[in-house]
Amino acid sequence: MPRIFCIANQKGGVGKTTTTVNLAAGLTKAGQRTLVVDLDPQGNATGSSGIDKRELALTVYDVLLETATIAEARQRSDKVGYDVLGANRELAGAEVDLVGLERRDKRLKAALAAVADDYDFVLIDCPPSLSLLTLNGLCSAHGVVVPMQCEYFALEGLSDLVNTIKQVHANLNPDLQLIGLLRVMFDPRITLQQQVSEQLKTHFGDKVFNTVIPRNVRLAEAPSYKLPGVVFDPSSKGAQAFMDFAREMIARVEAPVAA
């Protein structure tokens, strides 16, 4: 069975897509069979994985409406080495289309079960809102990875997200848990960021990943080349940090088994 993780944060612009595609590329380089599910109508995870979202014949939208399977809709991106269940603007209509349907919050979970033997990891890039799309992701996942900047506004949004995870755990998905917090776009020269980072470690303990993703120009440039930074410039500090994060993630997943 694959480990299924949502990359989620209700605050926009915190690096969810960057985290998703770079973690996927890092896991792939570490020998893990990986699927990226793009649940954001903007389709940035699709584009950043080297796939033209405008040319997709089938997307996650078709999977949610159960007019296609993941096996039919997924694309292998040779540029990055992992599979992508892509999205485009068509997905924006899924909110309205799903409202009247049965099992509207469990459709992605059912679809992923059919390809469970194909992957070691499934990473779900969620939109920055608690919508039916995000809910499908949370109901499918074993856990949530939260990328966040070390700023005070980010702390406020984090409490809302933790409460959401607790509610979904209690009412819809008893397997769901907070896997960890990933500090991104980190600049150690800024005292405020160091203070918030320490606060996170105080309050969340080992739920804070050891890996810290630095603010890095090459990571920021990579999407314009339709690639994750790990593939675009493997020698950059940002790419090396994401490789460290991929190794830390694999270790976390394997640790309970070894115990």
Backbone hydrogen bonds, N-H to C=O, Kabsch-Sander energy under -0.5 kcal/mol:
donor,donor_aa,acceptor,acceptor_aa,energy
3,R,120,D,-2.6
4,I,2,P,-0.6
5,F,3,R,-0.6
5,F,122,V,-2.9
6,C,143,G,-2.3
7,I,124,I,-3.1
8,A,6,C,-0.8
8,A,145,V,-1.8
19,T,15,G,-2.3
20,T,16,K,-2.7
21,V,17,T,-2.6
22,N,18,T,-1.8
23,L,19,T,-2.5
24,A,20,T,-2.3
25,A,21,V,-2.2
26,G,22,N,-2.3
27,L,23,L,-3.0
28,T,24,A,-2.3
29,K,25,A,-2.2
30,A,26,G,-1.3
31,G,28,T,-1.8
32,Q,27,L,-2.7
34,T,32,Q,-0.6
35,L,121,F,-2.0
36,V,83,D,-2.6
37,V,35,L,-0.5
37,V,123,L,-3.0
38,D,36,V,-0.6
38,D,85,L,-2.5
39,L,37,V,-0.9
39,L,125,D,-2.2
43,G,40,D,-2.5
47,G,43,G,-2.3
48,S,44,N,-2.6
49,S,46,T,-1.1
50,G,47,G,-1.5
51,I,46,T,-1.5
53,K,51,I,-0.9
55,E,52,D,-1.4
56,L,53,K,-0.9
60,V,86,G,-2.8
62,D,59,T,-0.6
63,V,59,T,-1.3
64,L,60,V,-2.6
65,L,61,Y,-1.7
66,E,63,V,-1.0
67,T,62,D,-2.5
68,A,62,D,-1.0
73,A,69,T,-2.0
74,R,70,I,-2.7
75,Q,84,V,-2.6
77,S,75,Q,-0.6
77,S,82,Y,-2.1
78,D,76,R,-0.9
80,V,77,S,-0.9
81,G,77,S,-2.9
83,D,34,T,-2.2
84,V,75,Q,-2.9
85,L,36,V,-3.2
86,G,84,V,-0.9
91,L,88,N,-2.2
92,A,89,R,-1.7
93,G,90,E,-1.5
94,A,91,L,-2.0
95,E,92,A,-0.6
97,D,93,G,-2.2
98,L,94,A,-2.6
99,V,95,E,-1.0
100,G,96,V,-0.5
101,L,98,L,-2.0
104,R,101,L,-0.8
106,K,103,R,-1.5
107,R,103,R,-0.5
110,A,106,K,-1.9
111,A,107,R,-1.9
112,L,108,L,-2.6
113,A,109,K,-1.6
114,A,110,A,-0.8
114,A,111,A,-0.7
115,V,112,L,-1.4
116,A,113,A,-1.0
118,D,115,V,-1.8
119,Y,116,A,-0.8
120,D,33,R,-3.0
121,F,33,R,-2.2
122,V,3,R,-2.6
123,L,35,L,-2.8
124,I,5,F,-2.8
124,I,122,V,-0.5
125,D,37,V,-2.7
125,D,123,L,-0.6
126,C,7,I,-1.8
126,C,124,I,-0.8
129,S,127,P,-1.9
131,S,129,S,-1.4
135,L,131,S,-2.6
136,N,132,L,-1.9
137,G,133,L,-1.8
138,L,134,T,-2.7
139,C,135,L,-2.5
140,S,136,N,-0.9
140,S,137,G,-0.6
141,A,137,G,-1.1
142,H,4,I,-3.0
143,G,4,I,-1.4
144,V,177,Q,-2.0
145,V,6,C,-3.2
146,V,144,V,-0.5
146,V,180,G,-2.5
148,M,182,L,-2.7
151,E,149,Q,-2.0
155,L,151,E,-1.2
156,E,152,Y,-1.4
157,G,153,F,-1.8
158,L,154,A,-1.7
159,S,155,L,-1.4
160,D,156,E,-1.1
161,L,157,G,-1.9
162,V,158,L,-2.6
163,N,159,S,-1.9
164,T,160,D,-2.0
165,I,161,L,-2.5
166,K,162,V,-2.1
167,Q,163,N,-2.2
168,V,164,T,-2.6
169,H,165,I,-2.5
170,A,166,K,-2.2
171,N,167,Q,-2.2
172,L,168,V,-2.6
173,N,168,V,-3.2
176,L,173,N,-1.7
177,Q,142,H,-0.7
179,I,144,V,-1.9
179,I,177,Q,-0.8
180,G,144,V,-1.4
181,L,207,K,-2.8
182,L,146,V,-2.7
183,R,181,L,-0.6
183,R,211,T,-0.6
184,V,148,M,-2.0
184,V,182,L,-0.6
186,F,213,I,-2.4
190,I,187,D,-2.0
191,T,189,R,-0.7
194,Q,190,I,-1.6
195,Q,191,T,-2.3
196,V,192,L,-2.6
197,S,193,Q,-2.3
198,E,194,Q,-2.0
199,Q,195,Q,-2.1
200,L,196,V,-2.5
201,K,197,S,-2.0
202,T,198,E,-2.1
203,H,199,Q,-2.5
204,F,200,L,-3.0
205,G,201,K,-1.4
207,K,204,F,-2.3
208,V,205,G,-1.8
209,F,181,L,-2.3
209,F,207,K,-0.6
213,I,183,R,-2.9
215,R,186,F,-1.9
220,A,216,N,-1.6
221,E,217,V,-2.0
222,A,218,R,-1.7
224,S,221,E,-1.4
225,Y,221,E,-0.5
225,Y,222,A,-1.9
226,K,223,P,-1.8
227,L,222,A,-1.5
231,V,228,P,-1.0
232,F,228,P,-2.8
233,D,229,G,-2.6
236,S,233,D,-1.9
240,Q,236,S,-2.4
241,A,237,K,-2.0
242,F,238,G,-2.0
243,M,239,A,-2.0
244,D,240,Q,-2.1
245,F,241,A,-2.2
246,A,242,F,-2.5
247,R,243,M,-2.1
248,E,244,D,-2.4
249,M,245,F,-2.6
250,I,246,A,-2.3
251,A,247,R,-2.2
252,R,248,E,-2.3
253,V,249,M,-2.2
254,E,250,I,-2.2
255,A,251,A,-1.9
258,A,254,E,-1.8
259,A,255,A,-1.3
